[in-house]
Amino acid sequence: MIESKGWEWNIEFEDKEYVWKNPTLESYGIMNRWGSQGRKDFLDLGCGLGRHSILFGRNGFSVSCFDISQDGIDSTRKWAEAEGLKFDYMTGDMLTLPYENDRFDCVLCWNVISHSDTEGVKKAISEIRRVLRSGGECYLTFGSKSTWGWQQDWPMVDANTKLKMENGPEYKVPHFYADKELLDELFKDFEIISITHVEDWGKNNRGIHYHVHVRK
């Protein structure tokens, strides 16, 4: 299993403020769904600069922020404190989550779980299942094997994973790419609510991702 490596958030790059401090459009629908279901204990798994932690915290969720990057955690804490929000913060590796079994009602893992190799992704999914309560839901995104990154001549780690060699905050971060059959196998121990294949063509965005919504 490859060593985990997070984003270098201390690097300045073009879309840092525009993208990574604005919640994704999908996150509003996810939040409304989970709020209407009475879910409260929320894990932002790979919180980055805190865009989704802040969104959920503003709307009454009890938020736990987790990231491998101390810079990401520090940025999220600073933002939350400026808004008077109190969160739980943990730094670590998603392959070994520092939470007890059955801790959360809901988990969001946006553009995070693919930052490992195949064995690492399997381990992270196992950890998500462990910390979710029975009936708890998780929403994740994965890079697709139809996207531009999979077509690049980057070093192969395993049959599904490459090291990203593009300069920037993700330089040499492993990227796992999936297809529908692989996702069905990875989530065989969950109830799959939906799997969608999404093309991203926003400002400074490019790529194709799978969005995976599952229930324990």
PyMOL commands that set and color helices and strands:
alter all, ss='L'
color gray80, all
select helices_A, chain A and resi 16-20+25-36+51-58+70-82+118-131+148-151+180-186
alter helices_A, ss='H'
color red, helices_A
select strands_A, chain A and resi 41-45+62-67+88-91+104-109+132-144+156-158+161-163+174-178+191-200+207-215
alter strands_A, ss='S'
color yellow, strands_A
deselect
rebuild
show_as cartoon
